[in-house]
Amino acid sequence: MVKMNVRLKMILLMVMSLVLGFSSAVDFRWRKGGGFSGRFTRAAGSSVVFPVHGNVYPLGYYNVTINIGQPPRPYYLDLDTGSDLTWLQCDAPCVRCLEAPHPLYQPSNDLIPCNDPLCKAMHMNGNHRYEAAEQCDYEVEYADGGSSLGVLVRDVFSLNYTEGLRLTPRLALGCGYDQIPGASSHHPLDGVLGLGRGKVSILSQLHSQGHVKNVIGHCLSSLGGGILFFGDDLYDSSRVSWTPMSRENSKHYSPAMGGELLFGGRTTGLKNLLTIFDSGSSYTYFNTKAYQAVTYLLKRELSGKPLKEARDDHTLPLCWQGRRPFMSIEEVKKYFKPLALSFKTGWRSKTLFEIPPEAYLIISRKGNVCLGILNGTEIGLQNLNLIGDISMQDQMIIYDNEKQSIGWIPADCDELASLQASAAQVYEY
């Protein structure tokens, strides 16, 4: 077992050296060992890493497999940094449950009472009425109209550190016995993995128990798949572009200062755009003003180019066709200019979140190129601008709740996922 752990660690060190340019494994160990508060155990120096499956198109979602219960059973969960509560479709019995890839979760007998701190944190507005003191009821609603109704329970989660150590904490989750599908819920799911900033999120619970630092990150590959991680030892902080996290918009991962929208490196004149990073959304959404500006500029730029609007392709609201069907973004991205959001990080300093053409375009089944930026105001997002999975591909996105910062760095997410899977196999065997 000791040999396997050493080999596992070496593989992960090589992964980080390749992708993020660490000078040596010695540097990595030194950085990982420093700066932890005394209340963390030795294991807290490790991250918990999950392989991610799925893609932006044509699947339209990313998920992770998590083993929950005694004995542990696998469940596919949508990873969602835009919400806090983790819940499973649950046989309590189930009033309305959607199609799911696994049998319904059988709830533990460990009901969370209404006076539990986690229950109180979920109902901070004080308007919730409890039907019974011995249980904590919940109802979560999502922007696409979907919802889940149920009760909170505690159960065992089976997780692995990157060092190969097994972690089996008891964590709160929702036993969802009444689900309504949302407009975008066209895929089977066992539930949702809530990764938000609230106390009931899985990350917050693991952090409060002293298992990991209060940091979450993901790296989604444009080829599909990627990784999700809890903890701060899988990246070199000095190489990451950081922007302060909003303290006012505490429910979401939102930069403190509004972003300025750039097109082709030049300002569009749109500033102070309230922005949210949300892994629960496949596509990026701009408010009406920003969306109209982008579509106008794109159409102007494409004038005279060998592309025309494909009005018969309803994959997304705006698609273009060429003289022949396109096979990949590489064939067509030369016709499109990059976008970017510039965020203030201080009195005079700024950091740039770049959105190249491959981070806002898809190739439809018909071989047309479609704009993966949609009008968020039309679906009820009001003035919000939501950065979805399509624009976060091939970057490591980091939400550091301890330093109250959001960061990003270009990365080969496909290679990261492959090497992480190889490391997991080493431990398994």
C-alpha positions in Angstrom: 0.0 0.0 0.0 2.9 2.4 0.8 4.4 1.8 -2.6 1.1 2.4 -4.4 0.6 5.7 -2.5 4.1 6.9 -3.5 3.5 5.9 -7.1 0.1 7.6 -7.1 1.6 10.8 -5.7 4.4 10.8 -8.3 1.9 10.5 -11.1 -0.1 13.5 -9.8 3.0 15.5 -9.4 3.9 14.8 -13.0 0.4 15.9 -14.1 0.7 19.2 -12.4 4.3 19.7 -13.6 3.2 19.1 -17.2 0.1 21.2 -17.2 0.9 24.1 -14.9 4.7 24.3 -15.4 6.0 23.5 -11.9 9.7 23.6 -11.7 10.0 20.4 -9.7 8.3 18.0 -7.4 10.3 19.5 -4.6 8.7 22.9 -5.1 5.3 21.3 -5.1 5.9 19.4 -1.9 7.2 22.5 -0.2 4.3 24.6 -1.2 1.8 22.0 -0.3 3.2 21.5 3.2 3.2 25.2 4.1 0.5 27.6 5.2 -2.0 25.2 6.8 -3.6 26.1 10.1 -3.1 23.8 13.0 -6.6 22.5 13.1 -6.2 20.6 9.8 -5.0 17.0 9.9 -2.2 15.8 7.7 -4.7 14.5 5.2 -5.9 18.1 4.6 -2.8 18.7 2.6 -4.4 16.6 -0.1 -7.2 17.4 -2.5 -10.2 15.2 -3.3 -10.4 14.7 -7.0 -13.3 13.4 -9.1 -13.2 12.5 -12.8 -15.9 14.5 -14.8 -17.9 13.0 -17.6 -20.0 14.8 -20.3 -19.7 17.7 -22.7 -21.3 21.0 -23.7 -22.6 19.6 -27.0 -24.4 17.3 -27.8 -24.9 16.0 -24.3 -25.4 19.4 -22.7 -24.1 18.6 -19.2 -21.2 17.4 -17.1 -21.5 15.0 -14.1 -19.4 13.2 -11.6 -19.9 9.8 -10.0 -20.0 9.8 -6.2 -20.5 6.7 -3.9 -23.0 7.3 -1.1 -24.5 5.1 1.6 -23.7 1.9 3.5 -22.8 -0.1 1.5 -21.7 2.7 -0.9 -23.6 2.9 -4.2 -22.7 5.0 -7.2 -24.8 8.0 -8.3 -24.4 10.4 -11.2 -24.6 14.0 -10.1 -24.7 17.2 -12.1 -22.0 19.5 -10.8 -23.5 22.8 -10.0 -21.5 25.8 -8.6 -24.7 27.8 -8.8 -26.5 26.0 -6.0 -25.6 24.7 -2.5 -27.7 21.6 -1.7 -26.7 18.2 -2.9 -29.7 15.9 -3.4 -30.5 12.5 -4.8 -33.8 11.3 -6.2 -35.0 9.3 -3.2 -37.4 6.4 -2.5 -39.1 7.9 0.5 -41.4 6.8 -1.3 -41.1 9.0 -4.4 -44.1 11.1 -5.4 -42.6 12.3 -8.7 -39.2 11.1 -9.8 -37.5 11.5 -13.2 -35.7 8.9 -15.3 -32.5 8.1 -13.6 -29.4 5.9 -14.5 -29.4 4.2 -11.1 -32.0 2.8 -8.7 -33.5 5.5 -6.4 -31.5 6.3 -3.3 -32.7 4.5 -0.2 -32.5 7.1 2.6 -30.7 6.6 5.8 -32.5 6.8 9.1 -30.3 9.7 10.1 -32.9 12.5 9.6 -31.7 16.1 10.2 -34.0 17.9 12.7 -35.3 21.4 12.0 -33.1 22.9 14.8 -29.9 21.7 13.2 -27.5 24.5 12.2 -27.5 23.3 8.6 -31.3 23.4 8.4 -31.3 26.9 9.8 -28.7 27.9 7.3 -30.9 26.7 4.5 -33.9 28.8 5.7 -32.1 32.0 6.8 -35.0 34.2 5.6 -37.1 32.8 8.5 -40.2 32.3 6.5 -40.0 28.5 6.3 -42.6 26.5 8.3 -41.5 23.1 9.5 -44.1 20.3 9.3 -42.3 18.3 12.0 -39.6 19.2 14.4 -37.7 15.9 13.8 -37.1 16.6 10.1 -35.8 19.4 7.9 -37.9 19.9 4.8 -36.4 21.6 1.8 -37.4 22.9 -1.6 -34.9 24.1 -4.2 -35.8 25.8 -7.5 -33.5 26.4 -10.5 -33.5 29.1 -13.1 -34.8 26.7 -15.8 -37.9 26.0 -13.8 -36.8 22.6 -12.4 -37.2 21.9 -8.7 -36.7 19.3 -6.0 -38.7 18.8 -2.8 -37.6 16.5 0.1 -36.0 16.2 3.5 -32.4 16.5 4.7 -30.6 13.3 5.9 -27.0 12.4 6.7 -25.2 9.6 5.1 -21.7 8.3 4.4 -19.8 9.7 1.3 -16.9 7.5 0.1 -14.1 9.8 -1.2 -10.4 9.5 -2.0 -7.6 11.9 -1.4 -5.0 12.3 -4.1 -2.6 10.6 -1.7 -4.7 7.4 -1.9 -6.2 7.7 1.6 -9.9 6.9 1.9 -12.3 9.5 3.4 -15.7 8.5 4.6 -17.4 11.5 6.3 -21.1 11.7 7.2 -22.5 14.6 5.2 -25.9 16.2 4.8 -27.8 15.7 1.6 -31.3 16.0 0.3 -33.6 13.0 -0.1 -35.7 14.3 -3.0 -39.0 12.6 -3.3 -40.8 15.1 -5.6 -38.9 16.5 -8.7 -40.1 18.7 -11.5 -37.9 18.7 -14.6 -36.6 22.1 -15.9 -36.7 23.3 -19.5 -33.1 22.1 -19.9 -33.4 18.9 -18.0 -33.4 16.6 -21.0 -30.9 14.1 -19.6 -31.3 11.3 -16.9 -29.8 12.2 -13.5 -29.6 10.8 -10.0 -29.4 14.2 -8.5 -27.3 17.4 -8.2 -24.0 18.0 -6.6 -24.3 21.5 -4.9 -21.0 23.3 -5.0 -22.0 26.8 -4.0 -20.8 29.0 -1.2 -23.4 28.2 1.4 -22.9 26.2 4.6 -24.9 23.2 3.4 -22.7 22.6 0.3 -20.6 19.5 0.3 -17.4 21.5 0.2 -18.4 23.7 3.2 -19.3 20.6 5.2 -16.0 18.9 4.4 -14.1 22.0 5.3 -16.0 22.4 8.6 -15.0 18.9 9.5 -11.3 19.7 8.8 -10.9 17.5 5.7 -10.0 20.0 3.0 -9.3 23.7 2.5 -12.4 25.7 1.5 -11.4 25.7 -2.2 -13.1 24.1 -5.2 -11.9 23.9 -8.8 -12.7 22.3 -12.1 -11.1 21.8 -15.5 -13.5 20.9 -18.3 -12.1 19.7 -21.6 -13.4 20.8 -24.9 -13.1 17.2 -26.0 -15.4 16.1 -23.1 -14.7 15.1 -19.6 -12.3 16.7 -17.1 -11.8 16.9 -13.3 -13.4 18.4 -10.3 -11.4 18.9 -7.1 -11.7 20.1 -3.5 -8.6 21.6 -1.9 -5.8 23.9 -3.0 -2.8 21.7 -3.7 -3.4 21.0 -7.4 -2.2 24.4 -8.8 0.5 27.0 -8.4 -1.4 30.1 -7.0 1.3 32.5 -8.4 0.5 31.4 -12.0 -3.3 31.9 -11.6 -5.2 35.1 -12.7 -7.2 36.1 -9.7 -10.1 38.5 -9.1 -11.8 39.3 -5.8 -15.0 37.5 -5.0 -18.1 39.5 -4.4 -19.2 39.7 -0.7 -22.5 41.2 -1.5 -23.6 38.5 -3.9 -22.7 35.8 -1.4 -24.9 33.1 -3.0 -22.9 32.8 -6.2 -19.3 32.8 -7.4 -19.3 36.3 -8.7 -16.4 38.8 -9.2 -16.6 41.7 -6.8 -16.3 44.3 -9.6 -18.5 44.2 -12.7 -16.7 43.1 -15.9 -16.0 45.2 -19.1 -16.9 43.4 -22.3 -14.2 43.4 -25.0 -14.5 42.2 -28.6 -11.4 41.6 -30.7 -9.3 43.2 -27.9 -11.3 46.5 -28.0 -13.9 47.7 -25.6 -17.6 47.5 -26.6 -18.4 50.3 -24.2 -20.3 47.9 -21.9 -19.0 48.0 -18.4 -19.9 47.0 -14.8 -21.5 43.7 -16.1 -22.6 41.7 -13.1 -21.1 38.2 -13.8 -21.5 34.8 -12.3 -19.5 31.6 -12.9 -21.9 28.7 -13.0 -20.9 25.1 -13.9 -24.6 24.1 -13.8 -25.1 25.9 -17.2 -23.8 24.4 -20.4 -23.9 27.8 -22.3 -23.0 31.3 -21.5 -25.8 33.9 -21.0 -25.4 37.7 -21.5 -28.0 40.3 -20.6 -30.0 41.7 -23.5 -27.7 44.7 -24.0 -24.5 42.6 -24.0 -26.1 39.9 -26.1 -27.3 42.3 -28.8 -23.9 44.0 -28.9 -22.1 40.7 -29.4 -24.5 39.5 -32.1 -24.3 42.8 -33.9 -20.5 42.9 -33.9 -20.3 39.2 -35.0 -22.7 39.8 -37.9 -20.8 42.9 -39.0 -17.5 41.0 -38.8 -18.9 38.1 -40.9 -20.2 40.4 -43.6 -18.4 39.4 -46.8 -17.1 36.1 -45.3 -18.2 32.7 -46.8 -20.8 32.2 -44.0 -24.5 32.9 -44.0 -27.2 32.5 -41.3 -28.6 29.0 -41.2 -32.2 29.8 -40.3 -33.3 26.2 -40.6 -30.9 25.0 -37.9 -32.6 25.3 -34.5 -29.8 23.8 -32.4 -29.2 27.3 -30.9 -30.8 30.7 -31.7 -28.0 31.8 -34.1 -26.2 29.5 -36.5 -24.2 30.0 -39.7 -23.5 27.6 -42.5 -20.5 27.5 -44.9 -20.1 26.2 -48.4 -19.9 22.7 -47.0 -20.5 21.3 -43.5 -17.9 22.0 -40.9 -16.3 19.2 -39.0 -14.6 21.1 -36.2 -14.3 24.6 -34.7 -10.7 24.7 -36.0 -12.1 25.0 -39.6 -14.2 28.1 -38.8 -12.7 30.0 -35.8 -10.6 32.2 -38.1 -13.7 34.0 -39.1 -14.6 35.0 -35.5 -12.9 37.4 -33.1 -12.2 36.6 -29.4 -14.3 38.0 -26.6 -13.0 38.9 -23.1 -14.2 40.2 -19.8 -11.9 42.6 -18.0 -12.3 42.7 -14.2 -10.7 45.2 -11.8 -8.6 43.6 -9.2 -7.5 46.8 -7.4 -7.4 50.5 -7.8 -5.6 50.4 -11.1 -5.0 46.7 -11.9 -7.2 44.5 -14.0 -7.3 40.8 -15.0 -8.7 39.4 -18.2 -11.0 36.4 -18.6 -10.5 35.5 -22.3 -13.3 33.8 -24.3 -11.7 32.7 -27.6 -14.0 31.6 -30.5 -13.7 28.0 -29.5 -15.1 29.0 -26.0 -18.3 30.4 -27.5 -19.0 28.3 -30.6 -20.2 24.8 -31.3 -20.5 22.7 -34.4 -24.1 21.4 -34.7 -25.1 18.0 -36.0 -25.9 19.7 -39.4 -22.3 20.9 -39.7 -23.1 24.5 -39.0 -21.4 26.8 -36.5 -23.6 28.1 -33.7 -23.2 30.8 -31.1 -23.1 29.3 -27.6 -23.9 32.7 -26.0 -27.6 33.2 -25.3 -29.9 36.0 -24.2 -30.2 35.5 -20.4 -32.8 38.3 -19.9 -35.2 36.3 -22.0 -35.1 33.3 -19.6 -35.4 35.3 -16.4 -31.8 36.1 -15.5 -32.6 39.8 -15.7 -29.3 41.8 -15.7 -27.1 38.9 -14.8 -24.3 37.6 -17.1 -23.6 34.0 -16.6 -20.4 32.3 -17.6 -21.3 28.7 -18.4 -19.3 25.5 -19.2 -18.7 26.4 -22.8 -16.6 29.5 -21.9 -14.7 27.7 -19.1 -13.4 24.8 -21.2 -9.7 24.2 -21.3 -9.1 26.3 -18.2 -8.7 25.4 -14.6 -11.3 27.5 -12.8 -10.7 28.0 -9.0 -13.0 29.3 -6.4 -11.0 30.1 -3.3 -13.5 30.7 -0.5 -10.8 31.2 2.1 -9.1 34.1 0.1 -12.5 35.1 -1.3 -11.1 35.0 -4.9 -11.9 33.5 -8.2 -9.0 32.4 -10.5 -8.3 30.8 -13.8 -5.4 29.4 -15.8 -5.2 27.7 -19.2 -4.8 24.0 -18.8 -4.9 20.8 -20.8 -7.9 19.4 -19.1 -8.1 16.3 -21.2 -4.6 15.3 -20.2 -5.3 16.1 -16.6 -8.3 13.8 -16.7 -6.4 11.0 -18.4 -3.5 11.1 -15.9 -5.9 11.4 -12.9 -7.7 8.3 -14.1 -4.3 6.5 -14.5 -3.4 7.5 -10.9 -6.7 6.2 -9.7 -6.1 2.9 -11.4 -2.7 2.6 -9.7 -4.4 3.0 -6.3 -7.1 0.5 -7.2 -4.6 -2.2 -8.2 
